[in-house]
Amino acid sequence: MKRIEHLEHLDRELVDELTLVARETVRDELREQAVDKRRTAALYAASGAAALYAGAALVLALGLALASAMPGWAAALVAAAVLAAAAYALRGMARPSRPRPATGDLDALTPPGRVIGGHAPASPPGGMGLMYPPIPSGAPDVPGTATDPGPSDDPEVWLNRAR
């Protein structure tokens, strides 16, 4: 019995040692990757800042060139309009767009005999059953017609219908 208890103690020590080594290895690897990612992020940030200043210098040059031909306030207004147009175009390129049909003719997009939006879906997207009650296939029974003899005063008829 003493030998088994001694071996259990060794197993626990071995597991603790392996756990410690694995933790240190993973921590060191993550630290190295974080340093690389931080360096990459800092380089991207510096690149963005340099591009911002380059754009500002370009707009300043445009404004000074226009200021030689018109008043300073008009040159600044033209430069602002150019920047606004560029911002609007970039925003439009960044916004995801829905695929649009290649043709304006809707008849060419639908198979023959089909109507766009002509049929309701069989079930809602959640799959919880019908979105509307089922429609009976036949004509409804109208009182006073040959298929329905009409309302009866006999209570037995009403009891039979209720069952």
N, C-alpha and C positions, 0 to 999 in steps of 0.2 A: 504494500500500500504506500509506503514511503516513497518508493521509486516513482509511482504514478503521480503523486502530488508534486514531486520534484520536477517531473517532465511537464506538468501543467504550468508550473511556474516559469519554466524555460519557454514554453509556447507563448505565454502571455507577454514575456519580455521580447520575444521575437516579433510578435504582432505589433507591439508598441513601437519597436525600432523601425519596422517596415513602414508603419503609418507615418512616423516622423520623417523618414527619408522621402516618402512619396509627397508629403505636404511641402517639404522644402524644395523639392525638384519642381513641383507644379508652381509654387510661388516664384521661384527664380525664372522659370520660363515665361510666366505671365508678366513679370517685371520687365524682362527683355522686350517682349512684344509691346508693352505699354510705352517704353522709351522710343521704340521705332515709330509707333503711331503718333506720339506726341511730336516727334521731330517732323513727320509728314504733315501734321495739322498746322504746325507753326510755319512751315514753308508755304502751305496753301494760303494761310492768313497773310503772310508777307507779300505773296504774289497778288492777292486781292487788293491789298492796300496800295501797292505800286501801280496796279491797273487803275485804281480810283484816282490817284494823283495824276497819272498820265491822261486820263479822260478830262480831268479838270483843266490841265494845261492846254489840251486841245480845244476845249470850249473857250478858254481865255484867248487863245490865238484867233479863233473864229470871231470872237467879239471884238478884238482889237482890229482885225482886218475889216470888219463891217463898220467899225467906228470911224474909219478913215473916209467912208463914203456917206455915212449918215450920222445923226446924233447918237451919243452914247447910250441913251435910254432905249432907242429903237434897236441898236445893235444887241443890247442885253435881252430885249424882248424876242428878237429873232433867235438868239442862242437858246433861250428858254423854250421856244416853240420846237426847235430841232430836238432838244433833249426830251421834251414831252412826247414827241412823235416816236422817238427811239424807245422810250420806256413803254409806250402803248404797244409797239410792235413786239418787243421782247415779252411782254405780258401775254400777248396773243399766242406767241410761240410756246410759252411755258404751259398754258392752259390745255389740258387734254381735250381733244375734240372728238365728237361722235363721228363715226363713219357716215358719210353722206352718199346718197345714191349717185351714180355716175350720170344718170339721165334725169331730166326734169319730168319725163313722161311716166306717170304712175302706172299706166296700163302695161307698159313694158316690164315693170317690176313684178307683176302678179301673174300667176299662171291663168290660163283661160278658165272661165267659169268661177273664179274666186273674186271676192270683194275684200278690199283692205278693211280690216276691222269689222267684217261681216259676221263673225262668229265669236261668241263668248268663250272664254277658256273653260275646259272641263272641270277644273278645280283650281282653287287659289294657290299661289306659290308655296304657301306653308303646308299644303297637303292636308288640310283639316276638313275636307269634304266639299260638297257643292257650295258655291257662293250664292245660289238662288234655289228656290224649291223646284223639284222636277215638274215638268209640264206634262199633263196627261195627253196621250196620243189620240184619243177619240174625242168626240164632241160631248159636252156636258149634258146631263139629263135635265131637261127643262120641264117644269110642271105643265100639265095640260097637253103634252104631246103623246104620240102613240107609244113611246118607250116607257114613259112614266105616267101611271094612272092619276097622279096628282095626290094632294094631301088627303089623308084618311082620318075620320073621326074615331076609328076603332082603336082602343088602347093596345090591343094585341099586336096590331101592325107596328106600332111604335116600339113596343117591347122587342119584337123580332128584329127590327132594324138596329136597335141598340146593341143586340148581342152580336 
